[in-house]
Amino acid sequence: MQFSLSKTDAHSNARTGTIVTDHGEIPTPIFMPVGTAGSVKAVHQRELKNDIDAKIILGNTYHLYLRPGLEVLEKAGGLHRFNGWDRPILTDSGGYQVYSLGANRKITEEGVIFKSHIDGSKHTFTPEGVMDIERSIGADIIMAFDECTPYPCEYDYAKKSMHLTHRWLKRCITRVHSTESKYGYSQALFPIVQGSVYKDLRQQSAEFIANQQQMGNAIGGLSVGEPHEMMYEMTDLVCSILPADKPRYLMGVGTPENILECIALGIDMFDCVMPTRNARNGMLFTSEGIMNIRNEKWKDDHTPIDPAVGGYVSTFYSKAYLRHLIISKEILGAQIASIHNLTFYLWLVRQARQKIEEGTFTEWKNKMVKTVTARL
């Protein structure tokens, strides 16, 4: 993997760049649709590529490990061949999913013992084991195994957890460096900065992660319930420490407003289930604001969903028709809404990239934040 910077905004830390992987190039800043089980919910790969123009998607290590399982993925030749996606893929480490299991998991120095949410069977994730799993899945970018702390979190626990994540990271690096990818293309390991919402811990963690000199770096443990201002403060601090010549990935973020503000802080990569999850419930993100398509006001609105963002779905289908489908619980409604929201998210980061290149990002961002948070 290679990363090159193109332009940095004069009035903020926003920047544009390009990540080059064996499965293609990724222009940054970028939003990555989440494909938890090898599928972005309700969206065909054809639509992801041709309509939404996603440059990279995510797979989830925990879910893919449990189902369909590594044997199936290896026989297929990795996740790319299994799901037919020929562009880059990133896999998380399963750390967040293990964190979310709550009472069904036990954290030790060796790793995490957990029960499957599918059938209650017992499993163990270790840093070495997770690296082997991510090798088998075959993503272009693989995440180090970490513990994601909740919010709120006591300082002592956050400190203990951070140091455990650091020790696990060293084991991840050792494992990756002593093994090879299984399918003939390279895989880049990204460490994850932790430390909850404590400045001194975030600083320590960012310095430790930067010193590992991996191909890219991620920020985890945010967007887990803390106020947005706190998330921005931690992100700003970490970005000031992480090396500028490597991509920075803010995990699990977020709303259009979050993405714009964090681009301004120096983040290059984002992912979130929000565009597809909210779409299935009738919430649309548009170039004019947030729309609850279930509302009566859209019943007779026969104008396109959002022609400004482009794409077949957003320019062809009307608000009235989409409302009818969502109210009727037609599967097509969830599909159209999901494609639209993802089209909007990819449009938003492309717009941000263009404004950074033009030198007008900050003024545009300040206006756009007000627009995308408005309720229609």
Secondary structure, 3 states (H helix, E strand, C coil): CEEEEEEECCCCCCEEEEEEECCEEEEECEEECECCCCCCCCCCHHHHHHCCCCCCEEECHHHHHHCCCHHHHHHHCCHHHHHCCCCCEEECCCHHHHHHCHHHEEECCCCEEEECCCCCCEEEECHHHHHHHHHHHCCCEEECCCCCCCCCCCHHHHHHHHHHHHHHHHHHHHHHHCCCCCCCCCCEEECEECCCCCHHHHHHHHHHHHHCCCCCEEECCCCCCCCHHHHHHHHHHHHCCCCCCCCEEECCCCCHHHHHHHHHHCCCEEECCHHHHHHHCCEEEECCEEEECCCHHHCCCCCECCHHHCCHHHHHCEHHHHHHHHHCCCHHHHHHHHHHHHHHHHHHHHHHHHHHHHCCHHHHHHHHHHHHCCEC
